[in-house]
Every structure is written in C-alpha cells, then in structure tokens.
Amino acid sequence: MQTVYILKSKKDGNLYIGCSSNLKKRMQEHNTGHVRSTALRRPLTLIYAENYDDKYEAFRMERFYKTAKGKRILKLKLKE
C-alpha cells in the first residue's frame, strides 16, 4: 500500500506533498533532516494522508496534488 501525504512546516508554514510505502519511517526521515527538500523546514507535521492499493495511482495523485488544480482541491479537502 502507498500513502500520499501532506506535511506542513511549523517553521515557515509551507506544505510538502509526498508518497511513501512506509509513512512512519518517512516521517522520521523528514523530521531528522534526512530529506534534502525539507531539512531546513523542520519540524514538520502530518496534516493529510490518503492510502492507495496501487502504487501507480498513488504516484499519479501525488503529481496531481502538486499542480495548481490539485492544490485547489487539496485546500477544499483540508477545510473539511
């Protein structure tokens, strides 16, 4: 199973969108500085996650959420 997740930086408030088969391990990597793109934005909080049985569908959704239309949809989902 793959998880598409969204992290929010407590430092600057920016969002990070990613995909992982082991969310717990990936969160640890993000918060210990082992991920280059989030190392300077720590600490990070998980604010949203979606599980997918198909890894290709998960990767497709991750890419979609990084588009302008995907970000608009995410804002609506996060308000719920």
Contacts in CASP RR format, 6 or more apart in sequence:
PFRMAT RR
TARGET T0000
AUTHOR 0000-0000-0000
METHOD contacts of the structure
MODEL  1
MQTVYILKSKKDGNLYIGCSSNLKKRMQEHNTGHVRSTALRRPLTLIYAE
NYDDKYEAFRMERFYKTAKGKRILKLKLKE
1 21 0 8 1.000
1 51 0 8 1.000
1 52 0 8 1.000
1 53 0 8 1.000
2 19 0 8 1.000
2 20 0 8 1.000
2 21 0 8 1.000
2 51 0 8 1.000
2 52 0 8 1.000
2 54 0 8 1.000
2 55 0 8 1.000
2 57 0 8 1.000
2 58 0 8 1.000
2 59 0 8 1.000
3 19 0 8 1.000
3 20 0 8 1.000
3 21 0 8 1.000
3 23 0 8 1.000
3 49 0 8 1.000
3 50 0 8 1.000
3 51 0 8 1.000
3 52 0 8 1.000
3 58 0 8 1.000
4 17 0 8 1.000
4 18 0 8 1.000
4 19 0 8 1.000
4 49 0 8 1.000
4 50 0 8 1.000
4 52 0 8 1.000
4 58 0 8 1.000
4 61 0 8 1.000
4 62 0 8 1.000
4 65 0 8 1.000
5 17 0 8 1.000
5 18 0 8 1.000
5 19 0 8 1.000
5 20 0 8 1.000
5 23 0 8 1.000
5 26 0 8 1.000
5 46 0 8 1.000
5 48 0 8 1.000
5 49 0 8 1.000
5 50 0 8 1.000
6 15 0 8 1.000
6 16 0 8 1.000
6 17 0 8 1.000
6 18 0 8 1.000
6 46 0 8 1.000
6 47 0 8 1.000
6 48 0 8 1.000
6 49 0 8 1.000
6 65 0 8 1.000
6 74 0 8 1.000
6 78 0 8 1.000
7 15 0 8 1.000
7 16 0 8 1.000
7 18 0 8 1.000
7 27 0 8 1.000
7 30 0 8 1.000
7 38 0 8 1.000
7 44 0 8 1.000
7 45 0 8 1.000
7 46 0 8 1.000
7 47 0 8 1.000
8 14 0 8 1.000
8 15 0 8 1.000
8 16 0 8 1.000
8 44 0 8 1.000
8 45 0 8 1.000
8 47 0 8 1.000
9 15 0 8 1.000
9 16 0 8 1.000
9 38 0 8 1.000
9 41 0 8 1.000
9 42 0 8 1.000
9 43 0 8 1.000
9 44 0 8 1.000
10 42 0 8 1.000
10 43 0 8 1.000
10 44 0 8 1.000
10 45 0 8 1.000
11 40 0 8 1.000
11 41 0 8 1.000
11 42 0 8 1.000
11 43 0 8 1.000
12 41 0 8 1.000
14 41 0 8 1.000
15 47 0 8 1.000
16 30 0 8 1.000
16 37 0 8 1.000
16 38 0 8 1.000
16 41 0 8 1.000
16 44 0 8 1.000
17 62 0 8 1.000
17 65 0 8 1.000
17 66 0 8 1.000
17 74 0 8 1.000
18 62 0 8 1.000
19 58 0 8 1.000
19 59 0 8 1.000
19 61 0 8 1.000
19 62 0 8 1.000
20 26 0 8 1.000
21 55 0 8 1.000
23 46 0 8 1.000
23 49 0 8 1.000
27 44 0 8 1.000
27 46 0 8 1.000
29 35 0 8 1.000
30 38 0 8 1.000
30 42 0 8 1.000
30 44 0 8 1.000
31 42 0 8 1.000
31 43 0 8 1.000
31 44 0 8 1.000
33 39 0 8 1.000
33 42 0 8 1.000
38 44 0 8 1.000
47 78 0 8 1.000
48 74 0 8 1.000
48 77 0 8 1.000
48 78 0 8 1.000
50 58 0 8 1.000
50 61 0 8 1.000
52 58 0 8 1.000
52 61 0 8 1.000
64 70 0 8 1.000
65 71 0 8 1.000
65 73 0 8 1.000
65 74 0 8 1.000
END
